[in-house]
Structures are given as C-alpha cells and as structure tokens.
C-alpha cells in the first residue's frame, strides 16, 4: 500500500530560497548591502589599502575569538571571559619572551593555545561540575583572568621578537600567513561542527538539552567540550594578537567578550543555543569591522561609535527574533 | 518461542510517589502484533505505567519481561535499544534538525573519527519510510513539518531501533480527522509487520476503531483486559468509572441569585467553538472533561490570559473585554490556578505578603504600605479559615498543600471578587483539608459569590457543583443541573469521551 504524500508536505518555497532565509546565510547578503552603503557613504572605503585592512588584517583576532564564542553559544552557553583571557595570554607571551628571548615562536604559540584550553576547561568544569550558570561562571572567570593580568603586568609589555611576529606579518608565497591560518582554523572547526558527531551533539544539546539527554547524548561532556574548544580558539586568537601588537597587556582584549557575542548574534548564532554557523559568525565579525571602519572614515566620535554599536545589536536581535515568529 | 507467548509481560508493577500510589500491583501482557488500547480516567496511572516501560521511571516493585527475559531500563535509550519505544505527546525531536538527523540522533552512522555519513543516514531513513509506505523529504527540518508528519518521524525513529513494542501516548490529541485516518493506516501497516502497539487514548471511538484488546486502569489498578469485540461502549465506560461518591461534600446551594456574568459565542480556532453560558451569583458551576478538552483554555480566555477570535463576555449587563488579567481583576474576577507552586503562592514570602499581594492598593497610605493593617487582616484571615501555621510571618512554601490553598482563597477574599475561578481546587491536598476547602467554597457561594470550578476529579465535580458543564474538544457537550437530580460519573464520562449514554435518570442536554 502506498499512501499519497501529505498534502502539505511540500510548501511553495524551494529549498534554495529556504536556505537563503536562514540567518547564517542571509547575513552574507546583509554584509554585501552594508559594503555597498559604505562605498557610497565614503569614497575612501573602497581604496585597496582600506579594504585590505578591513577584510584581511583587522578581522583575524576578533574572528578567532568569535569562532570560540560561537561554539559555546551554539551549545547553549555564553563566555564572557574571552576578552580578559586574551589580555592575560598575550601578556604572558610578552613576559615569556622578556625572560627568554630566544624561544621558538612555535613553542610560545603552542604554549598559549595550551593555556587557553586549560582556561576553557576551567570554565567548562565550573559550568558542568559546579553547576554554575554559564553567565555567572564566565563573569567570575572574566574577573579572575583580568585580575591575574593586572597582577602580572599592570601595563603594556612589549618585547615580542620579529621571528614571532611572522604569525601576523609574515607571508607565504605572497599570501599573509595570518589569512592562511584563519582559513585553516575556520574550515577545520567548521568541519568539526557540521560534519562530525561531536558538532551534531553540540547543536543538539544547545537546541534541546532534555531531548539530547533522553537520546543518550552525554550532555555535560558535550557542554564541557564546547568550552574547551572555545579556550583553544581564544588561545590561537591570543597568539595572533601578541604577534600583531608586538606585546601584550591588560587592555589587549578589552571589549572582545561583547564584540564576539555581538558578531555571533549578528551572524545568526542564537543566544538560546542550537542554531548558527561559524561562517555566519565570521560574517558578523566582518560587519562589525566594516561598521567600525566606516565610522572612523566618517570621523564619528569614538564614544558615539559604542552607542551606535549597541543600537545595531538591538536591531540585529529584534530582526532575528521577529523572523522566528 | 510459540506464537502465543506475549512479547511484553508485566508482573506486579508498583510505583509510589510521595503521598500517592500511582500503580498498585499492575500485571498485564501484550501479544505480538496486537494493538492494545489502554484507557482510564485522568490520573489512573497510564502515564506512569508507560514511563516505567520506557525507562523514564523505575518501578518500586514488580518485573517486566520482554520476549520472556526479565528486563529493567534505567533510561529511555536502553528501552529503545531493547526494542520498546515510546512516542510522548510532547515529541522528543529536535526541531531545528532535519528528519534523518532526528531519526539517527546519537546513533549517527560514522566513518571513523566521528565523521558522519549523512548520506547513509538519509538512505536508511528513506528505506524505513518506504517500509511504512510514507513519502517524506528526509532533508526537511522537523519544525517545518505538520504534527502528523512529526509523528511519522517519531515512528520511523522507533522503527530504526527495530522496535517490537511501540507505545503511543494520546497520539490523536493534536490531529485532524484526516490525519488520524493516516495514522490508523500506519498503525495497521506496523501491526502487519508484527509490531505491538500500545495505544493510550481518552477517546473511546479510537479504541473501538483500532484496538484489538483494551485494558482499563483505575486508581493505579488494572480493572480488566478484554478483547474489544466482546465489549460495548457502555461496558467500557462502566469499567472506567464506578466509584461511590464520598460523603464529605456540603449540600448544594439553596438559591440562585442574579446573573454574575455571561459568555456568548466564545470561539478560538482549534481550541474553543461557540461557548455560551451564564453563571449566577450563589452557585458553583463545575467544568468537567478529559484533560485538554479546553477547560483551562476557556477560563483563561475569560480572564484575559489568552486571546480569542470572537465572542462576548458580559459582566453586570455590559460587554467587557479583558485584555489582560489585571482588567479581569478590576472586572471582579479572582483566579486560583491548578499549579499552586508555579502560578499561585509566592513560596518564600510570608503569609501576610501572600494574602495582601492582590489588594495592596487597599493597604497603601501616601505610597507606603500600612504594615499594621496588613498584619491585622492577615491574622483575621488565618483564624477565619483555620490556616495552620507558626505565625503570619511563616514563608508559605513551608505550609501544607491544603493550607497553601487556603492562603490563596484568602488572598481573593481580601479582594472580594464577584466571581472566583478555581482550577483543580484540591489537587495534591489530603482528604481532611479537602473537606475544609469544599466547605469554604460552599460558604463563599452562599455569601453571594459565583464560583467556576475546573476539576478532573469526577467525585469532586458531582459533589460540589450546582450545575456541571461537560466539555469535549472545545465545546460544552452537555449541561447537567444537579438540582434536578444528581449526575452519575458514567453520565459525565460518556459526554466527555463522546459516547451517548442511555440515561436511566433524566438529564438535560443543551
């Protein structure tokens, strides 16, 4: 016996249209629109050096941090400690070079990534084992990391050697190394999130912890791993920032926690968990970058920029929540 | 194994929750390839039994045998792997995932290092769908599917575990007639493949349509298991009810006053259709019906808590639209919900604070609370309703259920509403306190208040109501005036499940 297909099984919308209406794809269209508006608003915007700055140099640091933030947010959590962790790790890199100038850059970078993963594991354990809500847990570790960096070095420390600065300034056959690094990272972690079981479980846990649990998914382990992954990515971001600034200090990561959350939300990652993608979140990073850039080109007051950023965030969140209804 | 050997067998299953024996020595068996109906009143123990079978709960005593071997499950996944799957009313699907991802959630086919083989998952899902003869795009997200399609996904998920027993809890609750017929087709297909289906339903029509045998549960005990062909509907209804009405109810109201409020033609798509009634001062009207027949939705519409499509609510001769509960309060309504903890008491606050919260305006002087007056009134209420406590500063969460309920009633007494709506007035309250609550309600009515009561306990409805409205599928199926003769449980039940009872004593139907 063959039943006829359900009458309402096929809606009018084609699968193409459906995909484009998803926030993490739709956001690229928004980015394109924003770029067009900026090109009209300021003739300086389209100059090659400006474009290179906005799309290649600037977004790497925030981009890496936002990828980590996206992992945590998709699993249904939030990480307020990414900014102060970047400050702490970059300062440690500089401090390390002060005491031992001859260190191999790769060793230092791996050291930062390892420390980042430890910090992520600490966040994860506080959330999973001590059952502190993610907001409170990472608010506490934000204070903890920020206090630690101020205790360690109250002001900016330089002294990063040129060999290490290859990470941000070096090129491989004419292509900036940082871009290669970023592409490798975003592709690798995107694979993990979309094609690997762990990624599927991160989405599932964020979307519906109860259903995940009765399906036998180790919910707490998955949550822990998402914080661990976030720590690794923030570690990579710190390694990059130390190279780009040639040092570290308590102010290196200031604003990154809010900017990474803002970028992820603009890029279609829901604060409620379970939706979004890394490429979408990266589009959010570019939109924020373009936003800052055009503000500077138009000589908008720096403090006013922060006010406008808040307004953009409200607009983005209300836009997505309206579409969901 | 012989063909007569039951697939699933329960022996002496007992489960106790604090204060209630939800299941009491339940033994039953299920044959291969049968559709086994499970019926019973609200709270008869059906859901508890199913949760034990599917590993959500563990029994206190008793044994479960699957294919002759003793089994026990500590979580639903273990039950599924053993071949028992349950489809809850609330689907266990991740809405943002597509069909195939849901079917293989946490069993994703992989090719090493967790690399998912999504094509394999999709192919297997398509094969399973084909087996039950359904066409469905496996790449569609669940949130885009209709309810019956989501049900299909649940069924396919169960089949992917090679389910030998499939439990369906109220599968028809959200289906249209057309969709229900599709579901029957699927069930018959599954049956022909040897799958045993346990079909829980309030609707007797469905049992007679699809079930081979039916088991009746009541108060946690098995009343009996019969082949459906040997039963009439009357038999089944009689098995489901038949309790003696306890004698702790007060007398019915003596006189009916003027109309307190009136509802005309209240409708809401798929929830309520054309509800009209009047409620008089001095009477208690009980609304009965199986769970989810629209009782709570109706009162929430009246109280401005849910929007409705059309209809009028007339209070004191004037049409009054309450857009929110505050306006309903102003119009003279009081409301005690069925969820005391979440939507009633302010657990950590004191008795005094709980009592005056709905009428704080009366205790204000120049914007400041007059504590002394609050406390004086609280003391008076505590004495009046005999609220047992260590004092008016005791946090309400430390009181017993019955005393908490009295606090809620007092809260509204202080506000002096004309109509009091009470949902499940004695849920979770011990027998002694029940009688007290009943007495208080009757006194309230006698003092000229109108009381609208929703209750899933038939004894309570019959014992307390001057008039009984029986609801089914969003309509008032019948009105019974108890001053013309007491209603029987059978009479209410048959209205509630949609089966015309041959009344021995006269009844009024509107």
Contacts between the chains, C-beta under 8 A, distances in Angstrom:
chain1	res1	chain2	res2	distance
A	1	B	133	5.3
A	1	B	185	7.3
A	1	B	189	7.0
A	2	B	133	5.3
A	3	B	133	5.2
A	3	B	134	5.9
A	3	B	135	7.4
A	3	B	182	6.7
A	3	B	185	6.3
A	4	B	135	7.9
A	5	B	135	4.2
A	5	B	136	7.6
A	6	B	135	7.9
A	6	B	136	7.4
A	6	B	146	6.6
A	6	B	148	7.2
A	6	B	149	6.0
A	6	B	182	7.7
A	8	B	146	5.6
A	9	B	135	7.2
A	9	B	136	6.4
A	9	B	137	7.0
A	9	B	146	8.0
A	9	B	149	6.8
A	10	B	137	7.5
A	11	B	144	7.0
A	15	B	139	7.6
A	195	B	115	6.2
A	195	B	116	5.7
A	195	B	118	7.9
A	196	B	113	7.6
A	196	B	114	4.5
A	196	B	115	6.2
A	196	B	116	6.5
A	197	B	108	5.1
A	197	B	110	5.9
A	197	B	114	4.1
A	197	B	116	5.9
A	198	B	114	5.7
A	200	B	101	6.9
A	200	B	105	7.9
A	200	B	108	6.0
A	200	B	116	6.5
A	201	B	106	7.2
A	203	B	94	7.8
A	203	B	96	7.3
A	203	B	97	7.3
A	204	B	94	5.5
A	204	B	97	7.2
A	204	B	105	6.3
A	204	B	106	7.7
A	207	B	94	4.9
A	207	B	95	7.0
A	207	B	96	5.2
A	207	B	97	7.3
A	208	B	94	5.2
A	208	B	95	7.5
A	211	B	92	5.0
A	211	B	93	6.8
A	211	B	94	5.6
A	211	B	105	7.7
A	212	B	94	7.7
A	212	B	105	7.8
A	212	B	106	7.7
A	214	B	56	7.7
A	214	B	75	6.8
A	214	B	76	4.6
A	214	B	77	6.9
A	214	B	92	6.0
A	215	B	76	7.9
A	215	B	77	6.4
A	215	B	92	7.3
A	215	B	105	4.8
A	215	B	106	4.5
A	216	B	75	7.0
A	216	B	77	3.6
A	216	B	106	5.1
A	217	B	105	7.5
A	217	B	106	4.9
A	274	B	94	7.5
A	274	B	96	5.6
A	275	B	96	5.8
